Amino acid sequence: MYILCINPPINSNMVLRSFVNLTERTGASFARRRASNVSSSSGSKCYSHPFFKPSYSKPQDLLIVDDVAREDSGRKTRYSRYCNILTPAAMVTRNYVIFDQSQNTDDETRGQTPILLKKAGGKTNKNGHMSVCVGAVANGRRQLRLRRSNSTTVRTFALERPTGRREYSTVHELERQLRDLQVGEMGETGETAEKSEQAKEVDPATPLSVHERLIDELLSSNRPSEVLAVYFNLRGKGLVPTTALYNKVLRSIPQRTDTGESAEDKLTHLLNVYSDMLSNNLKPSDETYELVVGPLLKGAQNSYSTGEFRNSNDFFRIALELFLISHNSNAAIRFDQAVYHDLVRGLNRFKCVQILAADKLYELLKSRVDLTENLGLFLQLLKYAGYSKNTGLVNALYHDINDSIDAKVLEAQQYDIYAVMLESLLLCGQSAEAAAFLDQVVGHCDKSEQHALSKLLSSFIAGQAALDPAKAYNSYLKFNAVDWLPEVSVASLALVMRKFLDGNDFGSALQVWNMIVPRKDFDEAIQQLVQHDDYEYLSSMVDTLVGAALDRMDRQNLIRFTREIIIKDSLVLSNESLLNLVSYLNSNERQTELATALVINQGYKKSRDGTSLNNYLSLLVDFLTPSQYQSLFGSGLFKTAVEQYRVVNDNIYGLIKIFDYVSNLSQMTDQIKLKMKYYGKVLSFEFEDASNHYVQLPAELTRFKQYVSQLAE
């Protein structure tokens, strides 16, 4: 029986090395690098990779499909028929995609049609091999026959033909017609045939128009995830889309769902299509710019909120450049208001005051946005004027807000406006004016409005901290001495502490830390920092604090910080800070139990954000003592790491080192033996998984595989 290997053999030597540059050695990144050889911008390039990467799924997300029979073919070699790129047919559904190997077999009739199944999200059944066959259409139904590799039962499904859709008796016919670009309705007679002839005279079935009609049909039927595959097919045939067709493809990319793609993947698709458009000497339209700039700005905001600051900054810089190009070359261009809001917020987050002057930005937006209905954008502009230290514009914007915004909205949002105005005045260096403004507002404020007062005081502290953290700290002490004034926010005090650390004033920073860490709202406030414009700056607050203590070899505070990090659910160290702290605890103070507790605590916290526990253990294992190996072996963290291990995705270096130590113990308890047997079964099950059948294991990993197989017996 002929076997089709969708994923080529993967060399997994990378999983036995230390954690250095691990991202370059994982099976997932390996598959992505290999798949990146496929280009959508040229149809004449010779590809070395035998797998076509579908636009809607990554290679590692696909199940291997076997038992692809050819009744009239006697060749049984594994890769002889798939040495070139595989072309996707136009028929793509939510559940499966049909591939065309006809580039290599135009002169050969196939007995059965192979189908590549898309793996469902989350955990899947280990028996991943599936034999799939599509039969002929009968009585308006398509016959689909599936058989698992571990079963002799064949399940047959009859798929209804969608009403009004063209159907084909075989996929080969569909592929042939798409390849020849000869589309016509079968069985047309009388009036239908006459209308068809008239349509042909008006709109000839040119190759480009055929693809455009298919894209229109996919968009109108709410199937945007399939548009990019048609675009790749179009470009693979050497066709150049029009600007309008490029815009349709660009519009579909942010709408792609159930594709397994990250936000970064989608934006990469977007930029690739846009770059392809420019390479064909096509001038982007106003719609093109908005279709590219809008998703880039939104993607930058989302990446910033998830802590992916490098990606966020890259996307924003590209979006800003395109925004300036489009608006400088066309005074009449107008984007959606949400795009302008994301733009100004990004300018505030990345402090791009040198790129675009605040007064020029305000003039640019006044002619394009109805600011009377958009207080949020007004406040972002006010803050940007503060970062730009443009006092005149700050005062002008404040008066424009009072004159333009509806009175009811002003009354409801008055304290938000006051808070931004206070911070903006302080950023401009107008401390006296800001203090007088605060006194005036607080004097007219009801003492029962504690939340509003806290917002005002916090903005004042944050504005002062940007210029002089010592003054901000003194202001906080004065506010704190007044009984009826509420607490200021944790975020504003965290900003003061971070500024002290930047100024190498560890003592003052420690005083602020001692004030905020015992607060009941500490964890909640730290988790809400993602909404703060200084989130990137504040996210490294604890790392900087621990680093300063390590530089001073401050034993007492380091042990205290470690315990606080374990207790506080929101505190997660970076890998570098964690390694330094664990090394210090193990080598300098012999606090191995505390270090082990820290390792387990941080492992659980990091796994909540998707970090692989096996990669995490592989990172740390060389910094731990042998006695800690045994403690980790008996922990729930190690059990979870073993159960979550995947051959091509995870670094197994940590597991091997811990297993090697435990297996050589002179005295092994019954409990340890039971755990070893259980872990051996789990790992053996993963190694024997059908989806790992074609993975080439290095000698070390092969020996480990044999070892766990013996444990499982």
C-alpha positions in Angstrom: 0.0 0.0 0.0 1.4 3.4 -0.9 2.1 5.7 2.0 2.0 9.5 1.8 4.2 11.3 4.4 2.9 14.8 4.6 5.7 15.9 7.0 9.2 15.0 5.8 11.6 13.3 8.2 12.5 15.7 10.9 15.9 15.6 12.5 15.3 16.0 16.2 18.9 16.4 17.3 17.9 19.7 18.7 16.0 18.2 21.6 19.1 16.9 23.3 21.0 20.1 23.6 21.0 22.7 26.4 18.5 25.5 26.3 20.8 28.0 24.5 19.1 29.2 21.4 16.4 26.6 21.9 13.9 28.5 19.7 16.2 27.6 16.8 16.1 24.0 17.6 12.6 23.0 18.3 10.7 20.9 15.8 8.1 23.5 15.4 10.5 26.2 14.4 12.3 23.7 12.2 9.1 23.0 10.3 8.4 26.7 9.9 11.9 27.4 8.6 11.5 24.5 6.1 8.0 25.6 5.0 9.3 29.2 4.6 11.1 28.0 1.4 7.7 28.2 -0.3 7.1 31.6 -1.8 3.8 32.9 -3.1 5.3 35.6 -5.2 6.6 33.6 -8.0 5.4 30.6 -9.9 8.6 29.7 -11.6 10.9 29.1 -8.5 12.1 25.6 -7.9 11.4 24.5 -4.4 13.5 22.1 -2.4 10.8 21.3 0.2 8.4 18.6 -0.8 5.5 20.0 1.2 3.2 22.9 0.3 2.3 24.9 3.4 -1.4 25.7 3.3 -2.2 29.3 4.1 -4.6 28.2 6.8 -2.5 25.8 8.8 1.1 25.0 9.9 2.7 21.7 8.9 2.9 20.6 12.5 -0.9 21.1 12.9 -1.7 18.5 10.2 -2.3 14.8 10.7 -0.4 12.3 8.6 -2.7 10.5 6.1 -1.7 7.0 5.0 -3.1 4.3 2.8 -3.3 6.6 -0.3 -3.8 3.8 -2.8 -3.2 4.0 -6.5 -4.8 1.0 -8.2 -2.9 1.5 -11.5 0.5 2.4 -10.0 3.1 -0.1 -9.1 5.7 2.3 -7.7 6.0 2.1 -3.9 8.8 4.4 -3.1 8.0 6.8 -0.3 8.9 10.2 -1.8 9.3 9.6 -5.5 5.9 11.1 -6.3 6.1 14.1 -4.0 9.5 15.6 -4.8 7.9 18.8 -6.0 5.5 21.3 -4.5 1.9 20.1 -4.0 -0.7 22.5 -5.4 -3.9 23.0 -3.3 -7.1 22.6 -5.2 -9.8 25.3 -4.8 -12.1 22.9 -2.9 -11.3 23.6 0.7 -13.7 23.0 3.6 -13.6 23.7 7.3 -12.6 20.1 8.0 -10.4 18.9 5.2 -8.4 20.1 2.2 -7.8 18.1 -1.0 -4.4 18.3 -2.5 -3.5 17.9 -6.2 -0.4 15.9 -7.2 -1.2 16.3 -10.9 1.9 18.4 -11.5 3.8 15.1 -11.4 1.0 12.8 -12.6 -0.8 14.5 -15.4 -0.7 11.4 -17.5 -1.8 9.1 -14.8 -5.3 8.3 -13.5 -5.6 8.1 -9.7 -7.7 5.4 -8.1 -8.4 7.4 -4.9 -8.0 11.0 -3.9 -5.8 11.8 -0.9 -7.2 14.2 1.7 -5.2 16.1 4.3 -7.1 16.4 7.5 -6.7 19.5 9.7 -5.9 18.7 13.3 -8.5 20.0 15.8 -7.4 22.5 18.4 -6.2 21.2 21.7 -5.5 17.6 22.6 -6.2 14.9 20.0 -6.5 11.2 19.9 -3.1 9.4 19.7 -4.3 7.2 16.8 -3.8 9.9 14.2 -3.4 7.9 11.0 -6.4 8.0 8.8 -7.3 6.4 5.5 -9.6 8.8 3.6 -11.2 8.4 0.2 -13.6 10.6 -1.7 -16.1 8.7 -3.9 -18.1 9.8 -6.9 -21.2 12.0 -6.6 -24.5 10.2 -6.7 -28.0 11.6 -6.1 -26.6 14.9 -5.1 -24.3 13.5 -2.4 -20.6 13.0 -2.2 -19.3 9.8 -0.7 -16.6 10.2 1.9 -15.0 7.0 3.3 -12.7 7.1 6.4 -10.8 4.3 8.2 -8.5 4.6 11.1 -5.1 2.8 10.9 -5.9 0.7 13.9 -9.3 -0.5 12.7 -10.7 -2.4 9.8 -14.1 -0.6 10.0 -14.7 1.8 7.1 -17.1 4.6 7.9 -19.0 6.1 5.0 -20.5 9.6 5.1 -22.7 11.2 2.5 -22.0 14.9 2.2 -24.9 17.0 0.9 -24.1 19.1 -2.1 -24.6 22.8 -1.3 -27.6 24.3 -3.1 -26.6 26.4 -6.1 -23.0 25.3 -6.0 -21.1 23.6 -8.9 -20.3 20.0 -8.1 -17.8 17.6 -9.7 -17.8 13.9 -10.0 -14.1 13.7 -9.1 -11.6 16.0 -7.6 -9.4 15.4 -10.6 -11.9 17.0 -12.8 -12.2 20.1 -10.6 -8.4 20.4 -10.6 -8.2 20.0 -14.3 -10.8 22.7 -14.9 -9.1 25.0 -12.4 -5.8 24.4 -14.1 -7.1 24.9 -17.6 -9.3 27.8 -16.4 -12.2 26.7 -18.4 -15.3 27.1 -16.3 -18.7 26.4 -17.8 -22.1 25.1 -16.5 -23.0 21.5 -17.6 -26.3 20.8 -19.1 -27.2 24.4 -20.1 -30.1 24.5 -22.6 -32.5 27.1 -23.9 -32.7 30.3 -22.0 -30.0 29.4 -19.5 -27.5 28.7 -22.3 -28.4 32.0 -24.0 -27.8 33.9 -20.8 -24.5 32.1 -20.4 -23.4 33.1 -23.9 -24.4 36.7 -23.2 -22.4 36.7 -20.0 -19.4 35.3 -21.8 -19.5 38.2 -24.3 -19.7 40.8 -21.6 -17.2 39.2 -19.2 -14.8 36.6 -20.8 -13.7 33.9 -18.5 -10.1 35.2 -18.3 -7.8 33.5 -15.8 -7.8 36.5 -13.5 -11.6 36.9 -13.6 -12.1 33.2 -12.7 -10.0 33.6 -9.6 -11.7 36.9 -8.7 -15.1 35.3 -8.9 -14.0 32.5 -6.7 -12.6 35.0 -4.1 -15.9 36.9 -4.3 -17.8 33.7 -3.7 -15.7 32.8 -0.7 -16.1 36.3 0.9 -19.9 36.4 0.2 -20.3 32.9 1.8 -18.3 34.0 4.9 -15.3 31.8 4.1 -12.4 34.3 4.3 -10.0 31.6 5.6 -9.9 30.1 2.1 -9.1 33.3 0.1 -5.4 33.2 0.7 -5.1 29.7 -0.8 -6.8 31.0 -4.0 -4.4 33.9 -4.0 -1.4 31.6 -3.8 -2.9 29.6 -6.7 -3.3 32.7 -8.7 0.3 33.9 -8.1 1.6 30.4 -8.7 0.3 30.6 -12.2 2.1 33.9 -12.8 -1.0 36.0 -12.8 -0.9 39.6 -11.3 -4.0 40.7 -9.5 -5.5 44.1 -9.8 -5.4 46.6 -7.0 -9.1 45.8 -6.3 -8.4 42.1 -6.1 -5.4 42.7 -3.8 -7.7 44.7 -1.5 -10.1 41.7 -1.3 -7.3 39.4 -0.3 -6.0 42.0 2.3 -9.5 42.3 3.7 -9.8 38.6 4.2 -6.6 38.1 6.2 -7.7 39.6 9.5 -10.9 37.6 9.3 -9.2 34.2 9.1 -10.4 31.9 11.9 -9.8 28.2 12.8 -6.4 28.4 11.1 -4.1 27.8 14.0 -2.3 31.1 13.1 -1.1 33.6 15.7 -1.8 37.3 15.3 1.8 37.6 14.1 1.3 35.0 11.4 -1.8 36.9 10.1 0.0 40.2 10.0 3.0 38.6 8.3 0.6 37.3 5.6 -0.8 40.9 5.3 2.6 42.4 4.8 3.7 39.7 2.3 0.6 40.4 0.2 1.1 44.1 0.4 4.8 43.8 -0.5 3.9 41.6 -3.5 1.5 44.3 -4.6 4.3 46.9 -4.6 6.7 44.5 -6.3 4.3 44.4 -9.2 4.4 48.2 -9.5 0.8 48.7 -8.4 0.0 51.9 -6.6 -1.9 51.3 -3.3 -5.3 52.9 -3.1 -6.7 54.7 -0.1 -8.6 51.5 0.8 -5.3 49.5 0.5 -3.6 51.7 3.1 -6.5 51.4 5.5 -6.7 47.6 5.1 -3.0 47.4 6.0 -2.6 50.2 8.5 -5.7 49.3 10.5 -4.8 45.6 11.3 -1.2 46.5 11.9 -2.1 49.1 14.6 -4.6 46.7 16.2 -2.1 43.9 16.1 0.5 46.2 17.7 -2.0 47.0 20.6 -2.8 43.3 21.1 0.9 42.3 21.1 1.7 45.0 23.6 -1.0 43.8 26.0 0.4 40.3 25.9 3.9 41.4 26.6 5.3 40.8 23.1 6.9 44.2 23.0 9.3 43.6 20.1 6.6 42.5 17.8 4.3 45.3 18.9 7.0 47.9 18.3 7.8 46.4 14.8 4.2 46.4 13.7 3.6 49.9 15.0 6.6 51.3 13.3 5.5 49.9 9.9 2.0 51.1 10.4 3.2 54.6 11.3 5.4 54.8 8.2 2.5 53.7 5.9 0.2 56.1 7.7 2.5 59.1 7.1 3.1 58.1 3.5 -0.7 57.8 2.8 -1.7 61.1 4.6 1.2 63.2 3.3 0.5 62.2 -0.3 -3.3 62.6 -0.2 -4.9 65.3 1.8 -8.4 63.9 1.2 -7.7 60.4 2.6 -9.8 59.4 5.6 -9.6 56.3 7.8 -12.1 54.9 10.3 -12.0 56.7 13.6 -10.8 53.5 15.4 -7.6 53.5 13.3 -6.8 57.1 14.4 -7.4 56.2 18.1 -5.1 53.1 17.9 -2.5 55.3 16.2 -2.4 58.0 18.9 -2.4 55.4 21.6 0.5 53.7 20.0 2.4 57.0 19.8 1.8 57.4 23.6 3.0 53.9 24.4 6.1 54.0 22.3 6.8 57.7 22.9 7.3 58.6 19.3 7.3 62.3 19.8 10.3 62.8 17.5 8.6 61.2 14.5 5.4 63.2 14.5 4.9 66.6 16.1 1.8 66.8 18.4 0.5 70.0 16.8 0.8 68.6 13.3 -1.0 65.4 14.4 -3.8 67.5 15.9 -4.3 69.5 12.6 -4.2 66.3 10.6 -7.0 64.7 12.7 -9.2 67.7 13.1 -10.1 67.6 9.3 -10.7 63.8 9.3 -12.3 62.9 12.7 -15.4 64.2 14.4 -13.7 64.9 17.8 -16.9 66.1 19.3 -18.1 62.5 19.4 -14.7 61.0 20.4 -13.6 62.0 23.8 -11.2 59.0 24.1 -9.2 60.3 21.1 -9.2 63.8 22.5 -7.7 62.5 25.7 -5.0 60.5 23.9 -4.1 63.7 22.0 -3.9 65.6 25.3 -1.5 63.0 26.7 0.6 63.0 23.5 0.9 66.8 23.8 2.2 66.2 27.3 4.8 63.7 26.2 5.8 66.2 23.5 6.2 68.9 26.2 3.9 71.2 24.2 2.3 73.3 27.0 0.4 75.5 24.6 -1.2 72.6 22.8 -2.1 71.0 26.2 -4.0 74.1 27.2 -5.6 74.5 23.8 -6.8 70.9 23.8 -8.2 71.2 27.3 -10.3 74.2 26.2 -11.3 72.5 22.9 -12.6 69.6 25.0 -14.7 71.9 27.1 -16.0 73.7 24.1 -16.6 70.7 21.8 -17.8 67.8 23.9 -21.4 67.4 25.0 -22.1 68.8 28.5 -23.5 65.5 29.8 -20.4 63.6 28.6 -18.2 66.1 30.2 -19.9 65.7 33.5 -19.8 61.9 33.4 -16.1 61.8 32.4 -14.9 64.9 34.2 -12.4 63.1 36.5 -10.9 61.2 33.6 -10.3 64.6 31.8 -8.8 66.2 35.0 -6.5 63.2 35.5 -5.0 63.4 32.0 -4.7 67.1 32.2 -2.8 66.9 35.5 -0.3 64.4 34.1 0.1 66.3 30.9 0.9 69.5 32.7 3.5 67.7 34.9 5.1 66.1 31.8 5.5 69.6 30.4 7.3 70.7 33.6 4.4 72.9 34.8 4.5 71.7 38.4 3.0 74.9 39.9 0.1 75.0 37.5 -0.5 71.3 38.1 -0.6 71.7 41.9 -2.9 74.7 41.6 -5.2 72.7 39.2 -5.2 69.7 41.7 -6.1 71.9 44.6 -8.9 73.5 42.7 -10.4 70.2 41.6 -10.1 68.5 45.0 -11.6 71.6 46.7 -14.8 71.1 44.6 -14.8 67.3 44.8 -17.1 65.4 47.1 -15.1 63.5 49.8 -17.3 60.5 49.2 -16.0 60.1 45.6 -13.0 58.1 46.7 -12.4 56.4 43.4 -12.3 59.7 41.5 -10.0 61.3 44.1 -7.6 58.3 43.9 -7.5 58.7 40.1 -6.5 62.3 40.4 -3.9 61.7 43.1 -2.4 58.8 41.1 -2.1 60.9 38.0 -0.3 63.6 39.9 2.2 61.1 41.4 2.8 59.5 38.0 3.4 62.8 36.3 5.8 63.9 39.0 7.6 60.5 38.9 8.5 61.0 35.3 10.5 64.1 36.2 11.6 63.6 39.8 10.7 60.5 41.7 11.9 62.0 45.0 9.2 64.8 44.7 6.6 62.2 43.7 7.5 60.2 46.9 7.3 63.2 49.1 3.9 64.1 47.6 2.7 60.6 48.3 3.7 60.9 52.0 1.8 64.2 52.2 -1.3 62.6 50.6 -1.0 59.6 52.9 -1.0 61.8 56.0 -4.5 63.1 55.2 -6.9 60.7 56.7 -9.8 61.2 54.3 -7.7 61.0 51.1 -7.7 57.5 49.5 -4.8 55.4 48.5 -3.0 56.1 45.3 -2.8 53.4 42.7 -0.2 50.6 42.9 0.8 51.4 39.3 1.8 55.0 40.1 3.9 53.9 43.1 5.5 51.2 40.9 6.5 53.9 38.5 8.1 55.8 41.3 10.0 52.7 42.4 11.2 52.0 38.9 12.5 55.6 38.5 14.4 55.2 41.8 16.0 52.0 40.5 17.0 53.7 37.3 18.7 56.4 39.4 20.5 53.7 41.4 18.7 54.7 44.6 18.0 51.2 45.9 17.1 52.4 49.4 14.3 54.6 48.3 13.0 52.0 45.9 13.0 49.5 48.7 10.9 51.8 50.8 8.3 52.1 48.0 8.3 48.4 47.5 7.6 47.9 51.2 4.6 50.1 50.9 2.9 48.4 47.9 3.7 44.7 48.3 1.5 44.2 51.4 -1.5 45.8 49.8 -4.5 43.6 49.2 -5.0 45.0 45.7 -1.4 44.3 44.7 -1.9 41.2 42.6 -4.9 42.7 40.8 -3.1 46.0 40.2 0.0 44.2 38.7 -2.2 42.2 36.4 -3.9 45.4 35.2 -0.6 47.0 34.2 -1.3 45.6 30.7 -3.7 48.6 30.2 -1.0 51.1 31.3 0.9 53.1 28.7 4.1 52.3 30.6 3.5 48.6 30.7 6.7 47.8 28.9 8.7 49.9 31.3 6.9 48.5 34.4 6.9 44.9 33.4 10.6 44.5 34.3 10.1 46.2 37.7 10.6 43.0 39.8 13.5 41.9 37.6 15.3 45.2 38.1 14.6 45.1 41.9 16.1 41.6 42.2 19.0 42.5 39.9 19.8 45.5 42.1 19.8 43.3 45.3 22.0 40.7 43.6 24.5 43.4 42.6 24.7 44.4 46.3 24.7 40.7 47.5 21.9 41.8 49.8 21.2 38.4 51.4 18.4 39.4 53.7 16.4 41.2 51.0 17.0 38.5 48.4 15.6 35.8 50.6 12.6 38.0 51.4 12.1 38.9 47.7 12.1 35.2 46.9 9.4 34.4 49.4 7.3 37.4 48.2 7.6 36.2 44.6 6.4 32.8 45.6 3.5 34.2 47.7 2.3 36.8 45.2 0.5 35.2 42.3 1.2 38.1 39.9 5.0 38.1 40.2 6.8 36.2 37.5 10.6 36.6 36.9 12.2 36.7 33.5 14.4 33.6 32.7 17.6 35.6 33.2 16.6 36.9 36.6 15.3 33.5 37.7 18.6 31.8 36.8 20.6 34.4 38.6 18.5 34.2 41.7 18.4 30.3 41.8 22.2 30.3 41.3 22.7 32.7 44.2 20.4 30.7 46.5 22.1 27.4 45.7 25.7 28.5 45.8 25.9 31.4 48.2 23.3 30.8 50.9 22.7 27.0 50.5 19.0 27.8 50.4 18.2 24.8 48.2 14.7 24.1 49.5 13.8 27.8 48.9 15.3 27.6 45.4 13.4 24.4 44.6 10.2 26.0 45.8 10.9 29.1 43.6 11.6 26.8 40.5 8.3 25.0 41.0 6.3 28.2 41.6 7.7 30.0 38.6 7.2 26.9 36.4 3.5 26.8 37.2 3.1 30.6 36.6 5.0 30.6 33.3 3.0 27.6 32.0 -0.2 29.7 32.3 1.2 31.9 29.5 1.9 28.9 27.3 5.5 28.2 28.2 6.5 24.6 27.7 7.4 23.0 31.1 9.9 20.8 29.3 11.7 23.8 27.8 11.6 25.4 31.2 13.2 22.4 33.0 15.8 22.1 30.3 16.7 25.8 30.8 17.1 25.3 34.6 18.4 21.8 35.0 22.1 22.7 34.8 21.8 25.3 37.5 20.3 22.9 40.0 22.0 20.6 42.5 21.5 16.8 42.3 19.5 16.8 45.5 17.0 19.2 43.8 16.6 16.6 41.0 15.0 14.2 43.4 12.8 16.9 44.8 11.6 17.9 41.4 11.1 14.3 40.4 8.5 13.9 43.2 6.7 17.2 42.4 3.5 17.7 40.4 5.4 20.1 38.1 7.6 17.2 36.9 4.5 14.9 36.4 2.8 17.6 34.3 6.0 18.1 32.3 6.2 14.4 31.5 2.5 14.2 30.5 2.8 17.2 28.3 6.0 16.2 26.5 5.8 16.2 22.7 8.7 14.8 20.6 9.0 17.5 17.9 8.0 20.5 20.1 9.8 20.1 23.4 13.3 20.1 24.7 13.9 16.8 26.5 17.3 17.7 28.0 15.8 18.4 31.4 13.8 15.1 31.6 16.9 13.0 30.6 19.1 14.6 33.2 16.6 14.1 36.0 15.8 10.5 34.9 19.5 9.7 34.7 20.0 10.9 38.3 17.0 9.1 39.8 17.7 5.8 38.0 21.2 5.7 39.6 20.0 6.2 43.2 21.5 3.6 45.5 18.2 3.2 47.4 15.0 3.6 45.4 11.7 3.5 47.3 8.6 1.7 46.1 7.0 5.1 45.5 9.9 6.2 43.2 9.7 2.8 41.3 5.9 3.3 40.7 6.5 6.8 39.5 9.3 5.6 37.2 7.0 3.0 35.7 4.2 5.4 35.2 6.4 8.0 33.6 7.9 5.3 31.4 4.5 4.4 30.1 3.6 8.0 29.4 6.8 8.7 27.5 6.8 5.4 25.6 3.2 6.2 24.5 4.4 9.5 23.1 7.4 8.0 21.3 5.2 5.3 19.7 2.5 7.9 18.6 1.7 7.5 15.0 2.3 11.2 14.3 5.9 10.7 15.3 6.5 7.7 13.0 8.6 9.7 10.5 10.7 11.6 13.1 14.4 10.7 13.0 15.7 10.3 16.5 19.3 10.8 17.3 21.3 8.1 19.1 20.9 9.6 22.6 17.2 10.0 22.2 16.9 6.5 20.8 18.6 5.1 23.9 16.3 7.1 26.1 13.3 5.8 24.2 14.5 2.2 24.8 15.1 3.0 28.4 11.5 4.3 29.0 10.1 1.3 27.1 11.8 -1.0 29.6 10.4 1.1 32.5 6.9 0.7 31.0 7.2 -3.1 30.9 
